[in-house]
Amino acid sequence: MKILDLGSGEHPYMEDNADVVHVDNIYLSHVDLVFDVTKNPLPFKDSEFDKVVMFNFLEHLSPNEMVTVLKEVYRVVRLGGKVIISVPYHSSGNASGDPLHISQFSIQTLKFFDYDKSSEHPWHFAGFKFSLVSWQLSFHPWWLRWMEWVVKKRPGFYEYHLCYVIQPADLRFELEKV
């Protein structure tokens, strides 16, 4: 399996029995390619990767840069390939505490990544089609993990009434190229 770790940062993605290519726009000892995907197309062949992971990366991009990156991800991941994304949830200190975070994400944001649910959004015409496979909010410390069940059952209720009271750390979601 060939995996692209885009925006790998200080915590590179690793997976057993996989060839992982680590890309970031700054040099770090584990980075295989120093590259700014917001300015140039990725130097990889079409459909070269089985999976693309982006952990704590998209929140650093403007909406226009995000579309540029997602177009490139769509190009380099194979049909049926997975895209795993983790971003700080909008009400968490992780999201608002970093001045380099430009974009914020909530459960409602996920519809813009799912082609079938984004027909009224300009991204629908951006040239890429992903299907939302799954999503999860991560709660810390461990004794708040029961909230994951509550959020899955009533996401709207959670976002409108509880997200600032019981704050998750991250929103993780999986897309599939269709």
C-alpha positions as CSV (number, residue, x, y, z in Angstrom):
1,M,0.0,0.0,0.0
2,K,1.3,3.4,-0.9
3,I,0.3,6.3,1.4
4,L,0.8,10.1,1.1
5,D,1.2,11.9,4.4
6,L,0.5,15.5,3.3
7,G,1.5,18.2,5.8
8,S,3.2,15.6,8.0
9,G,4.5,18.1,10.5
10,E,6.3,16.9,13.6
11,H,4.2,13.7,13.9
12,P,4.7,11.6,10.8
13,Y,2.1,9.0,9.9
14,M,3.3,5.4,10.0
15,E,1.5,2.2,9.0
16,D,2.8,-1.4,9.0
17,N,3.6,-2.8,5.5
18,A,3.0,0.5,3.8
19,D,5.2,2.8,1.8
20,V,4.6,6.2,3.3
21,V,5.8,9.4,1.6
22,H,6.0,12.3,4.0
23,V,5.5,15.8,2.5
24,D,5.6,19.1,4.3
25,N,6.5,22.7,3.3
26,I,9.3,22.8,5.9
27,Y,12.3,20.6,6.4
28,L,12.0,18.0,9.2
29,S,14.2,15.0,9.5
30,H,11.5,12.5,8.4
31,V,10.2,14.6,5.5
32,D,10.8,13.0,2.1
33,L,9.8,16.0,0.1
34,V,9.7,19.7,1.1
35,F,7.0,21.1,-1.1
36,D,4.2,23.7,-1.0
37,V,1.1,22.0,-2.5
38,T,-0.9,25.3,-2.4
39,K,1.5,26.8,-5.0
40,N,2.4,23.9,-7.3
41,P,0.9,20.5,-8.4
42,L,2.3,17.6,-6.5
43,P,5.1,15.8,-8.3
44,F,3.3,12.4,-8.3
45,K,1.5,10.5,-11.0
46,D,-2.3,10.4,-11.2
47,S,-3.8,7.7,-9.0
48,E,-0.4,6.9,-7.5
49,F,-1.6,6.5,-3.8
50,D,-4.0,4.2,-2.1
51,K,-4.5,6.5,0.8
52,V,-3.8,10.2,1.6
53,V,-3.6,11.4,5.2
54,M,-3.8,15.0,6.3
55,F,-3.5,15.5,10.1
56,N,-3.6,19.0,11.5
57,F,-3.0,20.5,8.0
58,L,-6.3,21.8,6.4
59,E,-7.0,24.3,9.2
60,H,-3.8,26.2,8.1
61,L,-5.3,26.8,4.6
62,S,-7.7,29.4,3.3
63,P,-10.8,28.1,1.5
64,N,-9.2,28.7,-1.9
65,E,-6.0,26.9,-0.9
66,M,-8.1,24.0,0.5
67,V,-9.8,23.6,-2.9
68,T,-6.4,23.6,-4.6
69,V,-5.1,21.0,-2.2
70,L,-8.2,18.8,-2.5
71,K,-8.0,18.9,-6.3
72,E,-4.4,17.6,-6.0
73,V,-5.3,15.0,-3.5
74,Y,-8.2,13.8,-5.8
75,R,-5.7,13.6,-8.7
76,V,-3.0,11.5,-6.8
77,V,-5.3,9.1,-4.9
78,R,-6.7,6.1,-6.8
79,L,-10.4,5.5,-7.5
80,G,-11.9,4.1,-4.3
81,G,-8.8,5.4,-2.4
82,K,-9.2,6.8,1.1
83,V,-8.5,10.3,2.4
84,I,-8.2,10.5,6.2
85,I,-8.4,14.0,7.6
86,S,-8.0,15.2,11.2
87,V,-8.6,18.9,12.2
88,P,-9.2,20.7,15.4
89,Y,-12.9,21.0,16.2
90,H,-14.0,24.6,16.0
91,S,-15.0,25.0,19.7
92,S,-11.8,23.4,21.1
93,G,-8.8,25.4,22.4
94,N,-6.8,23.5,19.7
95,A,-8.7,25.4,17.0
96,S,-8.8,28.9,18.4
97,G,-5.5,28.9,20.3
98,D,-3.2,28.8,17.3
99,P,-2.9,32.1,15.4
100,L,-1.9,30.1,12.3
101,H,-5.3,28.3,12.1
102,I,-7.2,30.0,9.3
103,S,-10.1,27.6,8.7
104,Q,-12.4,26.1,11.3
105,F,-14.3,22.9,11.1
106,S,-17.6,21.5,12.6
107,I,-19.8,18.5,11.9
108,Q,-21.8,20.8,9.6
109,T,-18.6,21.5,7.6
110,L,-18.4,17.8,6.5
111,K,-21.3,18.2,4.0
112,F,-19.0,20.4,1.9
113,F,-16.5,17.5,1.5
114,D,-19.3,15.0,0.5
115,Y,-20.1,15.4,-3.1
116,D,-23.7,14.0,-2.7
117,K,-24.5,16.6,0.0
118,S,-22.7,19.7,-1.4
119,S,-24.8,20.4,-4.5
120,E,-25.5,24.0,-3.4
121,H,-21.9,24.7,-2.6
122,P,-19.3,26.0,-5.1
123,W,-17.0,23.1,-4.2
124,H,-19.5,20.9,-6.0
125,F,-18.1,22.2,-9.2
126,A,-14.4,22.2,-8.2
127,G,-13.6,19.1,-10.1
128,F,-13.3,16.5,-7.4
129,K,-15.8,13.9,-6.0
130,F,-15.4,12.5,-2.5
131,S,-17.9,10.5,-0.5
132,L,-18.0,10.9,3.2
133,V,-17.4,7.4,4.7
134,S,-17.2,8.2,8.4
135,W,-16.5,10.9,11.0
136,Q,-15.8,11.0,14.7
137,L,-15.1,13.7,17.4
138,S,-12.3,12.8,19.8
139,F,-12.9,13.7,23.4
140,H,-10.1,13.9,26.1
141,P,-9.7,13.0,28.9
142,W,-10.8,9.4,28.6
143,W,-13.8,9.8,30.9
144,L,-15.5,12.1,28.3
145,R,-15.4,9.4,25.6
146,W,-19.1,8.6,26.3
147,M,-19.8,11.9,24.5
148,E,-18.7,10.3,21.2
149,W,-21.9,8.1,21.4
150,V,-24.1,11.1,22.2
151,V,-22.7,13.1,19.3
152,K,-23.2,10.3,16.8
153,K,-26.9,10.0,17.9
154,R,-27.7,13.7,17.9
155,P,-25.0,15.7,16.1
156,G,-27.2,18.8,15.6
157,F,-28.2,18.9,19.2
158,Y,-24.6,18.6,20.3
159,E,-23.4,21.4,17.9
160,Y,-26.2,23.8,18.9
161,H,-26.3,23.2,22.6
162,L,-23.2,21.4,24.0
163,C,-20.1,21.9,21.9
164,Y,-18.8,24.9,23.9
165,V,-19.6,23.2,27.2
166,I,-18.1,19.7,26.5
167,Q,-15.4,20.4,24.0
168,P,-13.8,17.7,21.8
169,A,-10.3,18.0,20.7
170,D,-10.4,16.9,17.1
171,L,-12.7,16.1,14.2
172,R,-11.5,13.1,12.2
173,F,-13.2,12.0,9.0
174,E,-12.6,9.6,6.1
175,L,-13.4,10.3,2.5
176,E,-13.4,8.0,-0.5
177,K,-12.7,9.0,-4.1
178,V,-15.7,8.3,-6.2
